[in-house]
Amino acid sequence: MMVYLLLYKSMTQAMAAQRALTGRGIRAEVGRAPRDLEQVSCAYSIRVSAQWFPDAMGLLKSKRLEPVRVLTSFDGRGGGQL
């Protein structure tokens, strides 16, 4: 299953984005970003299903909660960068 990993620099940013998404019925799981994907000392990711990605990004943009980086993945561990 294809998923998107939305990367944030802090847990606070990631949690705010997760609350916005789940408030609209979009399932979003917060976790540490895989270490090989971290470009900053700490990074957190939100995992979003591909089917919800367009809606999720539209909502996050409207709330000014856009991620610093977006990656595609088939297993949730990272992959291609958007």
C-alpha positions in Angstrom: 0.0 0.0 0.0 1.4 3.4 -1.0 1.6 6.0 1.8 3.0 9.4 2.1 5.4 10.5 4.9 5.0 14.2 5.8 8.1 15.4 7.6 8.1 18.0 10.3 10.9 19.5 12.3 9.2 19.1 15.7 6.8 16.9 17.5 4.6 20.0 18.2 4.2 20.7 14.5 3.5 17.1 13.7 0.9 16.8 16.5 -0.8 20.0 15.3 -1.0 18.7 11.8 -2.3 15.3 13.0 -5.0 17.0 15.0 -6.1 19.0 12.0 -6.2 15.9 9.8 -8.0 13.6 12.3 -10.5 16.4 13.0 -11.5 16.1 9.3 -11.7 12.3 9.4 -8.3 11.7 7.8 -6.3 9.0 9.5 -2.8 10.2 10.3 -0.2 8.4 12.4 2.7 10.4 14.0 6.1 8.8 14.6 9.8 9.5 14.4 11.0 9.8 10.8 13.3 7.0 9.8 16.8 8.0 10.7 18.1 7.8 7.2 15.6 10.4 6.1 16.3 13.0 8.8 17.9 16.1 7.5 17.6 17.9 10.8 18.7 16.6 14.2 15.2 15.4 15.0 12.3 14.9 12.6 8.9 13.5 13.0 6.6 12.1 10.3 2.9 11.8 9.7 1.9 8.7 7.7 -1.0 9.3 5.4 -2.6 6.9 3.0 -2.3 7.8 -0.7 -6.1 7.9 -1.0 -6.2 10.8 1.5 -3.1 12.6 0.4 -4.6 15.3 -1.8 -7.3 16.2 0.8 -4.6 16.1 3.6 -2.3 18.5 1.7 -5.1 20.9 0.9 -6.2 21.0 4.5 -2.7 21.4 5.9 -2.0 24.2 3.4 -5.2 26.0 4.5 -4.1 25.7 8.1 -0.5 26.8 7.4 0.8 23.4 8.6 2.6 22.3 5.5 5.4 19.7 6.0 9.0 20.6 5.3 9.3 17.5 3.1 7.0 14.9 1.6 8.1 11.3 0.7 6.4 8.4 -0.9 6.6 4.9 0.4 5.2 1.5 -0.1 6.0 0.3 3.3 6.1 3.4 5.5 9.9 3.5 5.7 10.6 6.1 3.0 11.3 6.2 -0.6 11.0 8.8 -3.2 10.9 12.5 -2.5 8.2 14.8 -3.9 
